[in-house]
């Protein structure tokens, strides 16, 4: 009996010891799991604070798989959401939809409204990119519905701010300025009411990004609205600059974009010195962050600033910097393509080497044949191009021989009547425009043509009709009856005629890049400019410029033309 009792007490003692050890290891394991989960979330935060286009997909997938093994649904969901966003940013829309569907299943089960809102917002973003505006609006409205159910006020307002900013972009695509303003205003209202005291570093990064983007977007709205309100735009830009003092760390992350926007704004406002001030600030920031494409844009803007400030030396300096950088970027792009091709060749299977060699030989022969054919075709076309060039020169010389018409001074309604009506007689047409109305519009058109207002990039038939105090139907009919062309062809002919005379009369224009010439005469795209030039004159601007140089055309030389 005593023996049995001693066994009983010994077993009870070891049992208690086992319970203590089991509890210790369970607690330690639980703490270790929590630490691993926190580490996963921290890594996700860092990825999202970085540029999505540069995100390491392998790292995201690894974190997602690790979360699955730990049965950590928040980690799996977060990984799917990031992959949905990365795929959308990289234009892999089918893959983005796949990740979004997987994330929606998990988020729906746990009623994670923040995730559900983000999924719908990303779907709306993709539909916007694909010009599927009704679908985009439906997804974004669904996203708003989920966001309003988020309990945490900071997360709710950050989510709603982002959604309304996307809606503003959508309405801009639909050309609904009223809706753009309404969405931007709501976006700012939400971000300005975010309680910032207890934000995490990830939340702060998102908060300041949205706040700065919202202020810049609102400034941009007042720049492009009709009529412009540049004072109001400047108000929002100044609010953005306040972050230099209140949140310097987060301002620095966005300073290049801010300075570049301010450079463009003050150029638009006509304050070319301030435009230069912010250009120099941009260049200083760009030394460390390196964005050569943006630097090229700023160089071009500085060149124009100095042009308006009549500082020829600096204008030429930045024109050369722009040309050099542009050539460098083109070279790097070509080198990258060549490098990629070489890498692909190295990775090819050795068994296919002979087949590849044969293909290269065939390709080489084809290239030679194409080159010969192209040479013959160019040789055949050269005479025709030369004839067109000579026809242009005859016209230009005739234009120079004709005395310039007197400048028509603007009356109170901005358009005065010319002294002669010889070329303003109303054309016979079958529309309902009265003869007096037609003559009045023709006079105003003539004044418009002499004012060079056709060089504005944002010119539309609607905006011109408003300037001429008429409607688009009358304006279109009169342009067509006058010259047998539509509005776009009419504006193209004015712009191309302008730049042709500049190239003929001012030698410095022959040294400019085609992109600059396009911008000078109102084209946002150099490709559109070249197409319009060739359609009107039968040859490209490059051919025309080269011919002027080779023929050593005698043109008037003025002080401001000397390079």
C-alpha positions as CSV (number, residue, x, y, z in Angstrom):
1,X,0.0,0.0,0.0
2,X,2.8,2.4,0.9
3,X,4.5,1.5,-2.3
4,X,1.4,2.3,-4.4
5,X,1.0,5.6,-2.7
6,X,4.6,6.6,-3.4
7,X,4.1,5.7,-7.1
8,X,0.9,7.9,-7.1
9,X,2.7,10.9,-5.7
10,X,5.6,10.5,-8.1
11,X,3.3,10.4,-11.1
12,X,1.3,13.4,-9.9
13,X,4.5,15.3,-9.5
14,X,5.7,14.5,-13.1
15,X,2.2,15.3,-14.4
16,X,2.3,18.8,-13.0
17,X,5.8,19.2,-14.4
18,X,4.6,18.2,-17.8
19,X,1.7,20.7,-17.7
20,X,4.1,23.5,-16.8
21,X,6.5,22.6,-19.6
22,X,3.6,22.2,-22.1
23,X,2.2,25.6,-21.2
24,X,5.6,27.2,-21.5
25,X,6.3,25.7,-25.0
26,X,2.7,26.5,-26.2
27,X,3.1,30.2,-25.1
28,X,6.5,30.5,-26.7
29,X,5.2,28.9,-29.9
30,X,2.2,31.3,-30.0
31,X,4.5,34.3,-29.4
32,X,6.8,33.1,-32.2
33,X,3.8,32.8,-34.6
34,X,2.6,36.3,-33.8
35,X,6.1,37.7,-34.4
36,X,6.3,35.9,-37.8
37,X,2.9,37.2,-38.7
38,X,3.9,40.8,-37.8
39,X,7.0,40.4,-39.8
40,X,5.0,39.4,-42.8
41,X,2.7,42.4,-42.5
42,X,5.7,44.7,-42.1
43,X,7.2,43.3,-45.3
44,X,4.0,43.9,-47.1
45,X,3.9,47.5,-45.8
46,X,7.3,48.1,-47.2
47,X,6.4,46.6,-50.6
48,X,3.3,48.8,-50.8
49,X,5.3,52.0,-49.9
50,X,7.6,51.3,-52.8
51,X,6.8,51.6,-56.4
52,X,4.4,48.9,-57.5
53,X,6.0,48.7,-61.0
54,X,9.3,47.7,-59.4
55,X,7.7,45.3,-56.9
56,X,9.4,41.9,-56.4
57,X,6.6,39.5,-57.4
58,X,8.6,36.5,-56.2
59,X,8.9,38.0,-52.7
60,X,5.2,38.7,-52.6
61,X,4.3,35.2,-53.6
62,X,6.7,33.8,-51.0
63,X,5.1,35.8,-48.3
64,X,1.7,34.7,-49.5
65,X,2.7,31.0,-49.4
66,X,4.2,31.4,-46.0
67,X,0.9,32.9,-44.8
68,X,-1.0,29.9,-46.2
69,X,1.2,27.5,-44.3
70,X,0.6,29.4,-41.1
71,X,-3.2,29.6,-41.8
72,X,-2.7,33.4,-41.6
73,X,-5.7,34.6,-43.7
74,X,-4.8,38.3,-43.3
75,X,-1.4,37.6,-44.8
76,X,-2.8,35.6,-47.7
77,X,-5.4,38.3,-48.4
78,X,-2.8,41.1,-48.3
79,X,-0.6,39.2,-50.7
80,X,-3.4,38.7,-53.2
81,X,-4.4,42.4,-53.0
82,X,-0.9,43.6,-53.7
83,X,-0.6,41.1,-56.6
84,X,-3.9,42.4,-58.0
85,X,-2.6,46.0,-57.8
86,X,0.8,45.1,-59.3
87,X,-0.7,43.2,-62.2
88,X,-3.1,46.1,-62.9
89,X,-0.2,48.6,-62.9
90,X,1.8,46.4,-65.2
91,X,-1.3,46.1,-67.6
92,X,-1.7,42.4,-66.9
93,X,-5.5,42.8,-66.6
94,X,-6.5,39.2,-66.8
95,X,-4.1,38.2,-64.0
96,X,-5.2,41.2,-62.0
97,X,-8.8,39.9,-62.2
98,X,-7.7,36.4,-61.1
99,X,-6.0,37.7,-58.0
100,X,-9.0,40.0,-57.2
101,X,-11.4,37.1,-57.4
102,X,-9.3,35.0,-55.1
103,X,-9.0,37.8,-52.6
104,X,-12.7,38.5,-52.7
105,X,-13.5,35.0,-51.6
106,X,-11.3,35.3,-48.5
107,X,-12.4,38.9,-47.7
108,X,-16.1,38.0,-48.0
109,X,-15.7,35.1,-45.5
110,X,-14.1,37.3,-42.8
111,X,-16.1,40.5,-43.8
112,X,-13.0,42.5,-44.4
113,X,-14.6,45.7,-45.8
114,X,-11.3,47.5,-46.3
115,X,-10.1,44.6,-48.6
116,X,-13.4,44.4,-50.4
117,X,-13.4,48.1,-51.0
118,X,-9.8,47.9,-52.4
119,X,-10.7,45.0,-54.7
120,X,-13.6,46.9,-56.3
121,X,-11.5,50.1,-56.6
122,X,-8.8,48.2,-58.5
123,X,-11.4,46.7,-60.8
124,X,-12.7,50.2,-61.4
125,X,-9.2,51.4,-62.2
126,X,-8.7,48.6,-64.8
127,X,-12.0,49.4,-66.4
128,X,-11.1,53.1,-66.6
129,X,-7.8,52.2,-68.4
130,X,-9.8,50.1,-70.9
131,X,-12.3,53.0,-71.4
132,X,-15.1,50.9,-69.9
133,X,-16.5,53.8,-68.0
134,X,-20.0,52.5,-67.0
135,X,-18.4,49.4,-65.5
136,X,-15.7,51.5,-63.8
137,X,-18.3,53.7,-62.2
138,X,-20.3,50.7,-61.0
139,X,-17.1,49.2,-59.4
140,X,-16.1,52.5,-57.8
141,X,-19.6,53.0,-56.3
142,X,-19.4,49.4,-54.9
143,X,-16.0,50.3,-53.4
144,X,-17.5,53.4,-51.7
145,X,-20.3,51.2,-50.2
146,X,-17.7,48.8,-48.7
147,X,-15.5,51.7,-47.5
148,X,-18.3,53.3,-45.6
149,X,-18.6,50.1,-43.5
150,X,-14.9,50.3,-42.4
151,X,-15.0,50.9,-38.6
152,X,-11.6,52.6,-38.2
153,X,-12.1,56.3,-39.2
154,X,-8.6,56.9,-40.4
155,X,-8.7,53.8,-42.7
156,X,-12.2,54.7,-43.9
157,X,-11.4,58.3,-44.9
158,X,-8.1,57.2,-46.5
159,X,-10.0,54.6,-48.6
160,X,-12.8,57.1,-49.5
161,X,-10.2,59.7,-50.5
162,X,-8.5,57.3,-52.9
163,X,-11.8,56.2,-54.4
164,X,-13.0,59.7,-55.1
165,X,-9.7,60.5,-56.7
166,X,-10.2,57.6,-59.0
167,X,-13.7,58.9,-59.8
168,X,-12.2,62.3,-60.7
169,X,-9.9,60.6,-63.2
170,X,-12.8,58.7,-64.7
171,X,-15.0,61.8,-65.1
172,X,-12.0,63.6,-66.6
173,X,-11.9,60.9,-69.3
174,X,-15.7,61.4,-69.8
175,X,-15.1,65.2,-70.1
176,X,-17.5,66.0,-67.2
177,X,-15.7,68.9,-65.5
178,X,-18.4,69.4,-62.9
179,X,-18.2,65.8,-61.7
180,X,-14.4,66.1,-61.7
181,X,-14.5,69.0,-59.3
182,X,-17.2,67.4,-57.1
183,X,-15.1,64.2,-56.8
184,X,-11.8,66.1,-56.1
185,X,-13.6,68.2,-53.5
186,X,-14.9,65.1,-51.7
187,X,-11.5,63.5,-52.0
188,X,-9.9,66.4,-50.2
189,X,-12.7,66.6,-47.6
190,X,-12.0,63.0,-46.6
191,X,-8.2,63.3,-46.5
192,X,-8.4,66.5,-44.5
193,X,-10.5,64.8,-41.8
194,X,-8.3,61.8,-41.2
195,X,-7.2,61.6,-37.6
196,X,-3.4,61.6,-37.9
197,X,-2.3,61.1,-34.3
198,X,-2.1,57.2,-34.3
199,X,-1.2,56.5,-37.9
200,X,1.3,53.7,-38.7
201,X,4.3,54.5,-40.9
202,X,2.5,52.8,-43.8
203,X,-0.7,54.8,-43.2
204,X,1.3,58.0,-43.0
205,X,3.0,57.3,-46.3
206,X,-0.5,56.7,-48.0
207,X,-2.0,59.7,-46.2
208,X,0.6,62.2,-47.4
209,X,0.7,60.7,-50.9
210,X,-3.1,61.1,-51.3
211,X,-3.1,64.6,-49.7
212,X,-0.3,65.9,-52.0
213,X,-1.9,64.2,-55.0
214,X,-5.3,65.7,-54.1
215,X,-4.0,69.2,-53.8
216,X,-2.0,69.0,-57.0
217,X,-5.0,67.5,-58.9
218,X,-7.2,70.3,-57.6
219,X,-4.6,72.9,-58.8
220,X,-4.6,71.1,-62.2
221,X,-8.4,71.3,-62.4
222,X,-8.3,75.1,-62.1
223,X,-5.6,75.3,-64.7
224,X,-7.6,73.4,-67.4
225,X,-11.1,74.5,-66.5
226,X,-12.8,77.1,-68.7
227,X,-12.2,79.8,-67.9
228,X,-8.9,79.3,-66.1
229,X,-8.6,80.3,-62.4
230,X,-4.8,80.5,-62.0
231,X,-5.0,82.3,-58.6
232,X,-7.1,79.4,-57.2
233,X,-4.7,76.9,-58.7
234,X,-1.8,78.7,-57.1
235,X,-3.6,78.6,-53.7
236,X,-3.6,74.7,-53.9
237,X,0.0,74.6,-55.0
238,X,1.0,76.7,-52.0
239,X,-0.9,74.4,-49.7
240,X,1.2,71.6,-51.2
241,X,4.4,73.5,-50.5
242,X,3.4,73.9,-46.8
243,X,4.4,70.2,-46.4
244,X,8.0,71.3,-46.8
245,X,7.8,72.5,-43.2
246,X,5.0,70.4,-41.7
247,X,6.0,67.0,-43.1
248,X,9.5,67.4,-44.8
249,X,10.1,63.7,-44.8
250,X,7.0,62.9,-46.9
251,X,7.3,66.1,-49.0
252,X,10.8,65.0,-50.1
253,X,9.4,61.7,-51.4
254,X,7.2,63.7,-53.8
255,X,9.2,66.9,-54.3
256,X,10.3,66.1,-57.9
257,X,6.7,65.8,-59.1
258,X,5.7,68.9,-57.1
259,X,8.5,71.1,-58.5
260,X,7.8,69.9,-62.0
261,X,4.1,70.8,-61.7
262,X,5.0,74.2,-60.4
263,X,7.5,74.7,-63.2
264,X,4.7,74.0,-65.7
265,X,2.2,76.1,-63.8
266,X,4.2,79.3,-63.7
267,X,5.1,78.9,-67.3
268,X,1.4,78.7,-68.1
269,X,0.9,81.8,-65.9
270,X,3.6,83.7,-67.7
271,X,5.9,84.1,-64.7
272,X,8.9,82.6,-66.5
273,X,11.4,83.5,-63.7
274,X,9.4,81.5,-61.1
275,X,9.1,78.7,-63.6
276,X,12.9,78.7,-63.8
277,X,13.2,78.8,-60.0
278,X,11.2,75.6,-59.6
279,X,13.1,74.0,-62.6
280,X,16.4,74.5,-60.7
281,X,14.8,73.0,-57.6
282,X,13.7,70.0,-59.7
283,X,17.1,69.6,-61.1
284,X,18.7,69.7,-57.7
285,X,16.3,66.9,-56.4
286,X,16.8,64.9,-59.6
287,X,20.5,64.6,-59.0
288,X,19.8,61.9,-56.4
289,X,16.5,60.4,-57.6
290,X,17.5,60.2,-61.3
291,X,14.6,60.6,-63.7
292,X,16.2,61.5,-67.1
293,X,12.8,61.6,-68.9
294,X,11.4,64.2,-66.5
295,X,14.7,66.1,-66.7
296,X,14.3,66.2,-70.5
297,X,10.8,67.8,-70.1
298,X,12.3,70.4,-67.6
299,X,15.2,71.2,-70.0
300,X,12.7,71.9,-72.8
301,X,10.6,74.1,-70.4
302,X,13.7,76.1,-69.3
303,X,14.7,76.6,-72.9
304,X,11.2,78.2,-73.5
305,X,11.5,80.2,-70.3
306,X,14.7,81.8,-71.4
307,X,13.3,82.3,-74.9
308,X,10.5,84.4,-73.4
309,X,12.9,86.2,-71.1
310,X,15.0,87.0,-74.3
311,X,18.1,85.4,-72.9
312,X,19.5,83.8,-76.1
313,X,22.7,82.3,-74.5
314,X,20.7,80.4,-71.9
315,X,18.0,79.4,-74.4
316,X,20.7,77.9,-76.6
317,X,22.4,76.2,-73.6
318,X,19.3,74.4,-72.6
319,X,18.3,73.6,-76.1
320,X,21.7,71.8,-76.5
321,X,21.3,70.0,-73.1
322,X,17.9,68.9,-74.2
323,X,19.1,67.6,-77.6
324,X,22.1,65.8,-76.0
325,X,19.9,64.1,-73.4
326,X,17.3,63.2,-75.9
327,X,19.9,61.6,-78.1
328,X,21.3,59.8,-75.0
329,X,17.9,58.4,-74.1
330,X,17.3,57.2,-77.6
331,X,20.7,55.5,-77.6
332,X,20.1,53.8,-74.3
333,X,16.7,52.5,-75.5
334,X,18.3,51.0,-78.6
335,X,21.1,49.5,-76.5
336,X,18.6,48.0,-74.1
337,X,16.8,46.4,-77.1
338,X,20.1,45.0,-78.4
339,X,21.1,43.7,-75.0
340,X,17.7,42.0,-74.5
341,X,18.1,40.4,-77.9
342,X,21.5,39.1,-77.0
343,X,20.3,37.6,-73.7
344,X,17.5,35.8,-75.5
345,X,20.0,34.4,-78.1
346,X,22.2,33.1,-75.3
347,X,19.3,31.4,-73.6
348,X,18.4,29.5,-76.8
349,X,18.7,25.7,-76.9
350,X,22.0,24.5,-78.4
351,X,20.0,22.0,-80.5
352,X,18.4,24.9,-82.4
353,X,21.6,26.7,-83.2
354,X,21.7,25.5,-86.8
355,X,18.1,26.4,-87.3
356,X,18.8,29.8,-85.9
357,X,21.8,30.2,-88.2
358,X,19.7,29.3,-91.2
359,X,17.0,31.8,-90.1
360,X,19.6,34.5,-89.7
361,X,21.0,33.9,-93.2
362,X,17.5,34.0,-94.7
363,X,16.7,37.1,-92.6
364,X,19.9,38.7,-93.8
365,X,19.1,38.0,-97.5
366,X,15.6,39.4,-97.0
367,X,17.0,42.5,-95.3
368,X,19.4,43.0,-98.2
369,X,16.6,42.6,-100.8
370,X,14.4,45.0,-98.8
371,X,17.2,47.5,-98.6
372,X,17.8,47.4,-102.3
373,X,14.1,47.7,-103.0
374,X,13.9,50.6,-100.5
375,X,16.8,52.3,-102.2
376,X,15.2,52.0,-105.6
377,X,11.9,53.3,-104.2
378,X,13.6,56.3,-102.5
379,X,15.5,57.0,-105.7
380,X,12.3,57.0,-107.7
381,X,10.5,59.2,-105.2
382,X,13.3,61.7,-104.8
383,X,12.3,63.6,-108.0
384,X,8.7,63.8,-106.9
385,X,9.7,65.1,-103.4
386,X,12.1,67.6,-105.0
387,X,9.2,68.9,-107.2
388,X,7.0,69.3,-104.2
389,X,9.8,71.2,-102.3
390,X,10.3,73.5,-105.3
391,X,6.6,74.2,-105.4
392,X,6.7,75.1,-101.7
393,X,9.6,77.5,-102.4
394,X,7.8,79.2,-105.2
395,X,4.8,79.7,-103.0
396,X,7.0,81.0,-100.1
397,X,8.8,83.5,-102.4
398,X,5.4,84.7,-103.7
399,X,4.2,85.1,-100.2
400,X,7.3,87.2,-99.3
401,X,6.7,89.4,-102.4
402,X,3.1,90.2,-101.2
403,X,3.0,93.0,-98.7
404,X,1.7,91.8,-95.3
405,X,-1.9,92.8,-94.5
406,X,-2.5,95.3,-91.8
407,X,-2.9,93.8,-88.3
408,X,-6.6,93.9,-87.4
409,X,-7.1,95.5,-84.1
410,X,-9.5,93.8,-81.8
411,X,-12.7,95.6,-80.9
412,X,-14.6,95.2,-77.7
413,X,-15.9,91.8,-78.7
414,X,-12.3,90.9,-79.5
415,X,-12.7,90.9,-83.3
416,X,-12.8,93.9,-85.6
417,X,-13.8,94.2,-89.3
418,X,-11.1,94.3,-91.9
419,X,-10.9,97.2,-94.3
420,X,-11.6,95.1,-97.3
421,X,-14.3,92.4,-97.8
422,X,-13.0,91.1,-101.1
423,X,-12.3,87.6,-99.7
424,X,-15.1,87.6,-97.1
425,X,-18.1,87.2,-99.4
426,X,-20.5,84.5,-98.1
427,X,-20.3,81.2,-100.0
428,X,-23.4,79.8,-101.5
429,X,-24.6,77.0,-99.3
430,X,-27.8,75.3,-98.3
431,X,-27.6,76.0,-94.6
432,X,-29.8,78.4,-92.7
433,X,-27.0,81.0,-91.9
434,X,-28.0,84.5,-92.9
435,X,-25.6,86.4,-95.1
436,X,-24.9,89.0,-92.5
437,X,-24.1,86.3,-89.9
438,X,-21.8,84.5,-92.3
439,X,-19.9,87.7,-93.2
440,X,-19.5,88.5,-89.5
441,X,-18.1,85.1,-88.8
442,X,-15.8,85.2,-91.8
443,X,-14.4,88.5,-90.6
444,X,-13.8,87.1,-87.1
445,X,-12.1,84.0,-88.6
446,X,-9.7,86.3,-90.5
447,X,-8.9,88.1,-87.3
448,X,-8.4,84.8,-85.6
449,X,-6.0,83.6,-88.3
450,X,-3.8,86.8,-87.9
451,X,-3.8,86.5,-84.1
452,X,-1.9,83.1,-84.1
453,X,-4.4,81.9,-81.5
454,X,-4.6,78.7,-83.5
455,X,-1.3,77.6,-81.9
456,X,-3.0,76.8,-78.6
457,X,-2.9,73.0,-78.0
458,X,-6.3,72.8,-76.4
459,X,-8.1,74.5,-79.3
460,X,-11.4,72.8,-80.2
461,X,-14.3,73.7,-82.5
462,X,-16.3,74.4,-79.4
463,X,-13.7,76.8,-77.8
464,X,-13.2,78.6,-81.2
465,X,-16.9,79.0,-81.7
466,X,-17.2,80.5,-78.2
467,X,-14.3,82.9,-79.0
468,X,-16.1,84.0,-82.2
469,X,-19.4,84.3,-80.4
470,X,-21.2,81.7,-82.6
471,X,-22.1,78.1,-82.5
472,X,-20.1,75.0,-83.6
473,X,-22.6,74.2,-86.4
474,X,-22.3,77.6,-88.1
475,X,-18.6,77.6,-87.6
476,X,-18.1,74.2,-89.1
477,X,-20.3,74.9,-92.1
478,X,-18.6,78.2,-92.9
479,X,-15.1,76.6,-92.7
480,X,-16.3,73.9,-95.0
481,X,-17.9,76.2,-97.5
482,X,-14.9,78.5,-97.4
483,X,-12.2,76.0,-98.0
484,X,-13.8,72.6,-98.5
485,X,-12.2,71.2,-95.3
486,X,-13.3,70.3,-91.8
487,X,-12.2,72.1,-88.6
488,X,-9.2,69.8,-87.9
489,X,-7.8,70.2,-91.4
490,X,-8.4,74.0,-91.2
491,X,-6.4,74.3,-88.0
492,X,-3.7,72.0,-89.3
493,X,-3.3,74.1,-92.4
494,X,-2.9,77.3,-90.3
495,X,-0.3,75.6,-88.0
496,X,1.7,74.0,-90.7
497,X,1.8,77.3,-92.8
498,X,3.0,79.1,-89.6
499,X,5.9,76.7,-89.0
500,X,6.8,76.5,-92.7
501,X,7.3,80.3,-92.8
502,X,9.3,80.1,-89.5
503,X,11.6,77.5,-91.1
504,X,12.0,79.6,-94.2
505,X,12.5,83.0,-92.6
506,X,14.4,82.1,-89.3
507,X,17.4,79.8,-89.7
508,X,17.5,78.9,-86.0
509,X,14.3,76.9,-86.3
510,X,16.1,74.5,-88.7
511,X,18.3,73.5,-85.7
512,X,15.4,72.5,-83.5
513,X,14.2,69.0,-82.9
514,X,11.0,68.0,-84.6
515,X,9.4,67.6,-81.2
516,X,10.1,71.3,-80.5
517,X,8.7,72.4,-83.9
518,X,5.6,70.3,-83.2
519,X,5.1,72.0,-79.8
520,X,5.9,75.4,-81.2
521,X,3.0,75.2,-83.6
522,X,0.5,73.7,-81.2
523,X,0.9,69.9,-81.5
524,X,1.1,67.8,-78.4
525,X,2.5,64.9,-80.5
526,X,5.4,65.1,-82.9
527,X,4.0,62.1,-84.8
528,X,0.7,64.0,-85.5
529,X,2.7,67.0,-86.5
530,X,4.8,65.1,-89.1
531,X,1.6,63.4,-90.5
532,X,-0.1,66.8,-90.9
533,X,2.9,68.4,-92.5
534,X,3.3,65.6,-95.0
535,X,-0.4,65.6,-95.8
536,X,-0.4,69.3,-96.6
537,X,3.0,69.7,-98.3
538,X,3.6,66.2,-99.7
539,X,6.9,65.8,-97.8
540,X,8.2,65.5,-94.3
541,X,9.4,68.5,-92.2
542,X,12.9,66.7,-92.0
543,X,13.1,66.6,-95.8
544,X,12.1,70.3,-96.0
545,X,14.6,71.4,-93.4
546,X,17.5,69.4,-95.0
547,X,16.6,70.8,-98.4
548,X,16.7,74.4,-97.0
549,X,20.1,73.7,-95.5
550,X,21.5,72.1,-98.6
551,X,20.2,74.9,-100.9
552,X,21.6,77.5,-98.5
553,X,18.4,79.5,-98.9
554,X,19.0,83.2,-98.5
555,X,16.7,84.3,-95.7
556,X,16.5,87.5,-93.8
557,X,18.8,87.5,-90.7
558,X,17.7,89.4,-87.6
559,X,19.6,89.7,-84.3
560,X,17.3,87.3,-82.5
561,X,17.9,84.7,-85.2
562,X,21.6,84.4,-84.7
563,X,22.6,81.2,-82.9
